Amino acid sequence: MKKDINKIRHSLSHIMAAAVSEFFPGVKFGIGPAIENGFYYDFDSKPAISEGDLPRIEKRMKELIKQNAAFKRKLISKAEAKKIFKNQPYKLELIKDLPSKQITIYETYQPGSKNKKIKPKTYFIDLCAGPHIKNTKEINPEAFKLRKIAGAYWKGDEKNPMLARIYGLAFETKDELNEYLEMLVTAEKCDHRILGERLEYFMLDEEIGKGLPLWLPKGHFIRHKLEEYMYELEQKNGYQHVLTPILAKEDLYKKSGHLDHYQNDMYAPIEIEKEKYYLKPMNCPHHHSIYKHHKRSYRELPLRLAEFGLVHRFERSGVLSGLMRVRGFTQNDSHIYTNEEHLEKEIIGVLKLIEEVYAVFGIKDYWYRLSLPDFKNKEKYGDIKNKKMWERGSADLTKALKETGHKFMEAPGEATFYGPKIDIQIKDIWGREDTLSTIQVDFIPRRDSIFITSTKKAKNSRRSSSIAPLWVLSTDSSLSCWKKPAAIYRCGSPLFKQK
């Protein structure tokens, strides 16, 4: 019978916590979930846990596994839970946040023997919903490995303490573990951060600032060719290119909703002549300002505006990584202004355009995610007044995917605050999921009262004009890098022949 690998991974995080508690008395525990390919646990200890501690922690874990430790689930009151975790501030905070009066805990313990030669012993108690394995007999001690230690803010908030996060790998068999470790070795050889520096494509400089890459001549050559190729392709497909400033006044982002929903990911405002300006995190409001520059007729639709737009977002220092997670990057961005009856057709057109680009660069093994709203999430979607409009936008995205024969997965709650979207997903060389491109029905214009003038012939043969709502399709792809930026330079395409 196939084992439940996620239960094994989750249980290993508890075994690891038990081992750590032996070496670091008084350690404070964060959380320890199962994740893809393994598990992690967050710790706050003095002295701090280091990479050098991992071998002895792993060794002790294997000893605990061989002792056939068991897992017992208990349901207790909040008051009792507070007593058990009275010296664990992070657990107390989690208990406070739980809505239920009943709390689930799991005890990892040595059951003891019938002849009483082995006495029962508790190794670890955790605030946990589970599920877990019954006994460590289900774990292959040769099929897991502690991989690394990294810093992680409690609850992902940089205002909270930085905890030590130990990552572990776990599989059913030793062969699966070794296969994954070999893949990691290969991935490290293809790591764009190492290749970018060695091949002199880009650099990062602490004096410039974290997450702000500098493009060197070879890297800029690639970037220029990418932009050149996309510019010509978009022009052939009816796009008109624009260029917008990298900052704007506060009022623009109040109207668009970015300050209400996205301010934590924006840079702090700059005060100029007693007015606040923000570095733009997205191109959308700027493009909508261009659309509003004069009255638009339905005869102008669809209007396709595109930009290689430089945007800045405040990514936390702990998640910055080469060109994949940065604070300043260029988006190959567009906004298509159309009427309702042509929305699906425009979505299909963008899908075909994206697939054409991916084929040129040999990008494969991607899939489609339909990111929908979850109206139960009041914080993210609570100010949406016209749910039917969102449902119509979601329906057109769904129809376009079906019409083009694409399989897709639905992801409720993944829509942004301003519209449902199609995300094109891929796994990088490390096996981590990321988004390559997005096609979104953008409702920001509704906040900003953007319309078209619709002219219809009346019964008396005169023409009557009315204001009709506008539908906007927003698309973007990052120009930072894809799977293997070094491979782009060497791919042999005539786009990249440098003289």
C-alpha positions, 0 to 999 in steps of 0.5 A, a space after each residue: 500500500 502506498 504511504 501518505 508522504 505528506 503525513 510522513 513529511 509533517 511527522 518528520 517536522 515534529 521529530 526534528 523539533 523534538 531533536 532540536 529541543 534536546 540540543 537547545 533547551 528553552 527553544 521557542 517553536 514557530 510552525 512546522 508544516 509539510 511542503 513540496 518535497 519535504 518539510 520545515 520548522 521555525 525556531 527561535 533559540 539562544 544560541 542560534 541554530 547554525 548549518 553546523 548543527 544540522 548533522 547532529 540534529 539529523 542523527 538524533 532524528 534517526 535515533 528517535 525514528 528507530 525507537 518507534 515513537 508514536 503520535 497521539 492526537 488530543 482535543 483540549 480546551 484553550 485554557 489547557 492549551 495556554 497552560 501547556 504552551 505557557 513558555 511558548 510565545 509563538 504558540 500562544 499567539 496562534 492559540 489566541 488567533 484560533 476561533 474554536 474553543 477546542 484546540 488540537 494538539 499532537 504528542 510525539 512520545 515513546 509508548 514504553 514496553 509491556 514489561 515496563 523495561 522501557 518507560 513511556 516518555 514524551 519527546 514533543 507536544 505541538 499545537 497542530 491540526 495534523 494529520 500524522 502517521 501512527 508510528 515512526 515505523 512508517 518512516 524510512 530513516 534513509 529517505 530523508 535529509 536536512 538540507 539547509 537553514 534560512 531566516 524567516 520572519 514570524 508570520 512572514 512579516 518583517 516587523 516580527 522576529 526573524 526565526 531560524 527555518 530548517 528545511 528537510 527533504 523527505 521521500 518514500 525511498 532512498 532512491 527517490 531522495 538520491 534522485 532529487 539530490 542529483 537534480 539539485 546538483 544539476 540545478 545549481 550548475 544552471 543557477 542563473 545567479 552564478 551564471 549571470 555573474 560568471 558570464 557577465 550578464 548582470 550584477 547586484 551591488 549593495 551600494 545600489 541596493 538590494 534587488 536592483 540588478 545592473 545589466 552588463 553589456 552582454 545581458 543588455 544585448 539579450 534584453 534589447 533583442 527580447 524587446 526588439 522581437 516582442 515589439 515587432 510581434 506586437 506591432 504585427 498583432 495590432 498593438 500600439 506602444 507607449 512609454 509612461 513615467 516610473 512614478 505618479 501622484 498619490 491620487 492616481 493610486 487611490 482611485 485605482 485601489 492600489 493604496 487600499 490593497 497593495 500599499 504594503 508592496 509599494 515603496 514609501 511615498 516621495 514628497 515633492 512640493 508638498 505632494 506625495 508621489 509613488 514609484 509605480 508598482 504596475 502600469 495599469 493606471 498610467 495606461 488608463 490615463 492615456 485611454 482617457 486622454 480624449 473621448 473614445 468611440 466604439 470604432 476605435 476598439 479594440 485599442 491595444 496599448 503595450 509597454 516595456 514598463 519599468 516597475 518597482 515593488 517592495 519585495 522583502 529582503 528575505 525573498 529576493 533572489 537574483 533576477 527572479 525576485 527583485 525590486 525593480 524590473 521590466 514588464 512586457 505589459 499591455 492593456 486591451 480596451 474592448 467592448 463586452 461582445 469581443 472580450 472572449 475573442 481578445 483573450 483567445 488572441 492573447 493566448 495564441 500570441 503567448 504560445 507563439 512566443 513560448 514556441 520560439 524560445 522552446 518554453 514547454 511544460 507549462 500549464 494554465 491556472 484560472 485564478 478566481 475570486 473568493 468572495 468569502 475573503 472580505 479583506 481582499 474582495 469585500 469592496 466588490 459591488 458588482 459580482 455579476 461583472 466578475 462572474 461574466 469576466 471569469 466566464 469569458 476567461 473560462 470559455 476562451 480556455 475551453 475554446 482553445 482546447 486548454 486544460 486548466 485548474 481553478 484556483 479560488 482566492 488567487 484573483 487580484 483585487 481588480 479582476 479574475 485572471 489566467 495565470 500561466 504557470 511553470 516550474 523552475 529548475 529547482 522544481 518551484 512553481 512560478 508564474 510566467 504570464 498573466 491574462 486578466 480582466 481588469 476592473 480598475 477602469 470601472 473605479 475610474 469611470 472609463 467608458 466608450 461612446 456607443 453610437 446606434 441608429 434609432 428608428 427615426 434614422 437619426 443616430 443616438 449616442 450613449 455611454 457604454 461600459 468598457 472591458 479591459 484585458 490586462 496582460 503581462 510577462 516579466 522580462 527579468 528572466 525565464 527558466 535558464 537565462 544563460 541558455 537564451 544567450 546560447 540558444 542559436 536563434 538568429 535573434 541573439 547573434 552578437 557581432 
